[in-house]
Amino acid sequence: MQDLHRSLGRAHAALAWHLSATARDARGQGTVEYVALMLLVATILTAVVAASGKVGDDGIGKLVVGKLKDAIDGVGGARAKG
């Protein structure tokens, strides 16, 4: 009976060590994902700034505001009234 308890204790210790090692390997994963997200946002912003030169004299700001107004008017039904 003592051998059974000793074996179960060792199995429990091995399982606990394995699970904690797995948890240690995942540490820092959130930081990697956050950095990847920031790089994606930076890439998108770079593309928008690069495209703003092709818009004309009005600039990207007026274009974005105009598109947002059109989208809001389309949802609110202002376009159908006017």
C-alpha positions as CSV (number, residue, x, y, z in Angstrom):
1,M,0.0,0.0,0.0
2,Q,2.9,2.3,0.8
3,D,4.3,1.7,-2.7
4,L,1.0,2.7,-4.3
5,H,0.9,6.0,-2.3
6,R,4.5,6.7,-3.3
7,S,3.8,6.0,-6.9
8,L,0.7,8.2,-6.9
9,G,2.7,11.0,-5.2
10,R,5.4,10.8,-7.8
11,A,2.8,10.8,-10.6
12,H,1.1,13.8,-9.1
13,A,4.4,15.7,-8.8
14,A,5.3,14.8,-12.3
15,L,2.0,16.0,-13.6
16,A,2.2,19.3,-11.6
17,W,5.7,19.9,-12.9
18,H,4.6,19.3,-16.5
19,L,1.6,21.6,-16.2
20,S,3.7,24.4,-14.6
21,A,6.4,24.0,-17.3
22,T,3.6,24.4,-20.0
23,A,2.4,27.5,-18.2
24,R,5.9,29.0,-18.1
25,D,6.3,28.4,-21.8
26,A,3.2,30.6,-22.5
27,R,4.5,33.5,-20.5
28,G,5.0,36.6,-22.6
29,Q,2.7,35.4,-25.4
30,G,0.3,38.4,-24.7
31,T,3.2,40.8,-25.3
32,V,4.1,39.2,-28.6
33,E,0.4,39.4,-29.7
34,Y,0.2,43.0,-28.6
35,V,3.4,44.0,-30.5
36,A,2.1,42.2,-33.6
37,L,-1.2,44.1,-33.3
38,M,0.7,47.4,-33.0
39,L,2.8,46.6,-36.1
40,L,-0.4,45.8,-38.0
41,V,-1.9,49.2,-37.0
42,A,1.3,51.0,-37.9
43,T,1.3,49.3,-41.3
44,I,-2.3,50.3,-42.0
45,L,-1.6,53.9,-40.9
46,T,1.4,54.0,-43.2
47,A,-0.7,52.8,-46.1
48,V,-3.3,55.5,-45.4
49,V,-0.7,58.2,-45.2
50,A,0.9,57.0,-48.5
51,A,-2.5,57.0,-50.1
52,S,-3.3,60.5,-48.9
53,G,-0.9,61.9,-51.5
54,K,-3.1,60.4,-54.3
55,V,-6.3,62.0,-52.9
56,G,-5.5,65.5,-54.0
57,D,-5.4,68.9,-52.4
58,D,-8.2,68.3,-49.9
59,G,-6.2,65.6,-48.1
60,I,-7.2,62.4,-46.5
61,G,-9.0,64.0,-43.5
62,K,-11.7,65.6,-45.6
63,L,-12.1,62.4,-47.6
64,V,-12.5,60.3,-44.5
65,V,-15.0,62.8,-42.9
66,G,-17.0,62.8,-46.2
67,K,-17.2,59.1,-46.3
68,L,-18.2,58.9,-42.7
69,K,-20.9,61.5,-43.2
70,D,-22.2,59.5,-46.3
71,A,-22.3,56.3,-44.2
72,I,-24.2,58.0,-41.3
73,D,-26.6,59.7,-43.7
74,G,-27.2,56.3,-45.4
75,V,-28.0,54.6,-42.1
76,G,-30.2,57.5,-40.8
77,G,-32.2,57.8,-44.0
78,A,-31.1,61.4,-44.7
79,R,-30.2,60.4,-48.2
80,A,-33.7,59.1,-48.9
81,K,-35.3,62.3,-47.7
82,G,-33.0,64.7,-49.6
